[in-house]
Amino acid sequence: MAAVVAQSQFIFGVRAGVKNGLCFFDEQTVVFPSGNNCICYNTVQRSQRFISGSEKSQGLRALALSANRRYLAVSECGEKACITVLDLQHEQGRRRKVLTAGDLPVQEFVCMAFSPDSKYLIGQAGSPEWTLIFWLWEKHKILATVKTTNSNNPVTQVSFNPYNNMQLCVSGSGVFKLFRYSEGALRQSSFAKVESVNFLCHAWMSEERVITGTDTGRLLVFESGDLRKEISVPSKAAQGQSDSPAVPRITAILSYSKGFACSLGPGTVCLFEKTEEDSYRKSREVQIPPCRNDLTPAECQEIDTMCISPAEETLAISTDRGQLYSVSLSSVDMSKEEQLHFEFLSQPFHSKSITGLSVCIRKPLVATSSLDRSVRIWNYETKVLELYKEFQEEAHSVALHPTGLFILVGFSDKLRLMNLVIDDIRTVKEFTVRSCQECAFSHGGHLFAAVSGNIIHIYSVTSFENILNLKGHNGKVSQWSLDDSRLVSCGMGGAVYEWNTQTGKRVSESVLKSCSYTGVAFSSDCKTILAVGTDLTLKEIQDCQVLREVPPDEVAHTALAVSRSGRVVFTGNSSGTIRAIKYPLPIQKEWIMYQAHCGPVTKMAITYDEQFLLTVSEDGCLLVWTIIDKEGRGHRSNMQIVHTEEILVTKSDLEEKSMLELKMRLEELQMESEYQLRLRDMNHNEKLKELSDKFTQQIETLTTTQQVCCWSMEKRDRETQKNSTETAIKHSKELKDLELSCNQKLIVEHEKYQDLQQKYERMQKEYEMQLKSAEEKKNQALEDLTQQCESKLQEKTQLLAQCQEDAQQQIQMFEEIIKQTEEDEEEMIRDIQIKYEKKLHTEKEINTNLKGENGIMNRKFYSLQRQIDDRCTDITKLKQERQRLLELIHSLESDIEDLKRQISGHERTGLDKVDNTISGLKKKNQELEKLKFVLEFQLSELKKQTEPQQDNIKEKRERIRQVFTLFRSIIFENTH
């Protein structure tokens, strides 16, 4: 297994076409499908939790969230359709149950729903059976099944009655049925005639009421399964929007406590509130905001799914173009009169297949191009979309400059070199490279290669000059060597070429016509080439030969990426899975497999610090993996990459931004001054009001006292008519004194008021003068700041020029060093060449001597061979002689037998005859002794001359000795 593994960390993209593909787990977390995974996305922390699909899954088909928001049912396609129930409260989404249809031939479940108490689950099987299955899912028990429709009328949605566990609704094209579970079976409880109506969605509003939406823009209300009424929906054409279709499709309906929400055509959601007359009226309309250009209007997106948060504070939607939006439904936001608009729930994603992927060195950026005509720049560390731009045509390839400031984008008519500025992607230069399916910058950033037909063009980034044209095959540029001296390419014709980028010559090639290569890369040491293709194997190529192959599997590899540490190779295949294969490549099938995408992997890349693996696919998703070891620690790289934060800004944008900041500062100062003036005016007005109230109260008190006095005097006059004139004069005098004192107090207070009024006017004039002086100071400060910025700009310009001069000097110095190094290397090469030439001459002389000695040895060998042949002839003769002697011995033995018989028969024969016979035998014995001596001498000579045949001679000699021994014994017996 590989010592380095990958762990999925973040994914950019949403898989469209999944039924009920968006739901709220809690107030801050949503669940949606992406690739071959389910993602739990926290909108506040901007973090994701992955729930991988099954190992042999062919993709997700539908989702369903339980009423208690704990369990998630996932429908997956495969060899046998199944539904997996996941526990979302578990950190990794632990699988609780895997439900199947038993013996029923089900290929997929198109929609599902949990019961209100989360104990039961229904799943609608697809064509051709269209069987509805009712599970007690915790016990994996099928309670009932029923056929809901035929192949001509597909079902689009199933649901439980939120107030009754045993009642459920099925809707589709010409289908609206209510079923009730009782006595172990599902029985239809309504028979509405809706053959001509195509229901796209429905929602329960009460225990008996269901609202449905059709493809003709109608909202129909059913009570107990019978059609009661239709809610009028104002069309966009009636509102003056003639460019929109007059009959919008209602693709999604969602009920909540205040009413319901429904999609009213592309990009629009209408909110309906319940009225006192038990009806519904349209309250608000929410729209998807328009994009920054008119190439792909956001209003053209059809809404697939709607969901609302548990507290009903947020409404979220998913569209058929793989985008997620949300809007706040709080009372504050709803009370505003302006038009409500959706905002991106996360960020805008690709909506079609991704064709290009590239990373840079100096910034944590990754660029992607897609068939949706857009190029996007992502930050894989902060997990945000930095930049994106849409074009008039499809982008086929993309390449980021190592600095992260420039980008190459290949189109069908030309190749564009563009700048990544602060808020835009702007074209710098256009090259006449048509249908550029692949492009790549060199590691140094001074060159780039681009493919057009069967030619690979190499351009200079500084001079835009076409340096080389490499002609070979319809190839793909995959990787430059570390020193940018070589380039490797592969083609659909089964060829892998290695090029010298300085001479333009082909260094090596490997052709296998039975395989169409789809990906190629250098190994970590750039000594070998790794390639994948349609023959399902991963090959390692060196010097035009295939060194080793990883055995094939069921699916073909479509892309690969090699770590710079040389420990692991990552490959992506046509089913969307990722494999980590250890390097050097194993002989057996040893790898780690990860569920990633739901379509073929198109591109893969590893960041230069080897911390992240990036993969893209035809499903439009960008997946970020963290590279770790088996113990879960982050992978440590020998390369120390320092990411920069500099960005490109044009002079006009910078001036505009500076002026905008200064204007904002001026407005802030004016607002602050006005605020201070208003505060002081309010304080003065409060003081004046307090004084006025105080004096008014005193006047009222005095007036009341005067009235009391008058009343008392009148009373005394009525009671005592006999009062004297002196008393009346006294009282009148007192009254006059009181009036005089009150008038004096009023005059004094009026004078104080006049003084305060004059003081207020003086203060107002002073503040106006201060405001004027502050404005003059502000203008002066603005001029000083402008001069300071200009001086700094001039200093930076001078510093830049000086840095350029220093860089030029350093370049000259480095060129001189390189030249000197080359001369030293050439001298060293010459010395080595002379040394090895001398050694070669010596070896040649030794080789000549050895050849002479070899000739002498050959002649000796031939002479020895002749001697051996002669000895073999002698041996043959001796064998013949031995055969003759054996025959002689045999004849002698027969003579001895005859003699024995004669001796036994003629025992009485005379001694003379016996003596004559014995003497004859003794003579023969002597002759045999002489013959033995001769034979032994010849054998000794043969033994000396023919050593290899010594064993045979010994054997023959031993046999001759045995013969002579036998013969002696016979002679001895005869003589005695």
Helices and strands as residue ranges (DSSP letters): E 4-12, E 23-24, E 29-34, E 37-42, E 47-52, E 60-65, E 71-76, E 82-87, E 94-99, E 109-114, E 120-125, E 131-136, G 137-139, E 141-147, E 155-161, E 164-172, E 175-182, E 185-188, E 199-204, E 209-214, E 219-223, E 226-231, E 253-256, E 259-263, E 268-274, E 280-287, G 298-300, E 303-308, E 314-319, E 324-328, H 331-334, E 340-341, E 343-344, E 354-359, E 365-370, E 374-379, E 384-390, E 397-400, E 406-410, E 415-420, E 425-431, E 439-441, E 447-452, E 455-460, E 466-471, E 475-480, E 486-491, E 495-500, E 506-511, E 517-522, E 529-533, E 538-542, E 545-550, E 557-562, E 568-573, E 578-582, E 592-594, E 601-606, E 612-617, E 622-629, H 651-719, H 725-905, H 911-945, G 947-949, H 950-975
